[in-house]
């Protein structure tokens, strides 16, 4: 469900929610660039992308999707994986950084929900933020190029198999659209979401 109905129903909640969701995807992308920098790649920093300024991260299509369907994305942070000091470890860590960031945001939201659950407005905001970030983390963990999960997988594959998987990246977006519209990815996304929820439940000490 998109966010436009919320604009007319509760403009204040709309502004707050859009800001939180926009920064969820921005934190995801910045995390990639920060970890890449730790491993020796300055591409994102030199491009001015290691900032929380939304202007440099906004992707027009991703922003439009955020308003229309409540799920969007930011402009991907550039990373040159060949600049990484430790290629395999760097590849995995850089790819995993965005998903872990979303999981951390969801964990914080659900943790706060334990204290503010009796406040309907705040509870609704926290639940939506948690859900969106869990979905973002779960979706990006799927090992289909260009999603982060494919690069995590590449970090454990021999070089020839890495190249074979990388060749699919040019078709990855089309493949993802087809799989999403046919709902073939739903079981995988729900499985990943379940795993993330179990991890969060273990961290904050509540039942799954």
ABEGO torsion letter per residue (X at the ends): XBAAAAAAABAAAAAAAAAAAAAAAAAAAAAAAAAAAAAGBAAAAAAGABBABAAAABBAAAAAAAAAAGBBBBBBBBBBAAABABAAAAAAAAAAAAAAAAAAAAAAAAAAAAAAAABAAAAAAAAAAAAAAAAAAAAAABBBOABAAAAAAAAABBAAAAAAAAAAAAAAAAAAAAAAAAGAAAAAAAAAAAAAAAAAAAAAGBBX
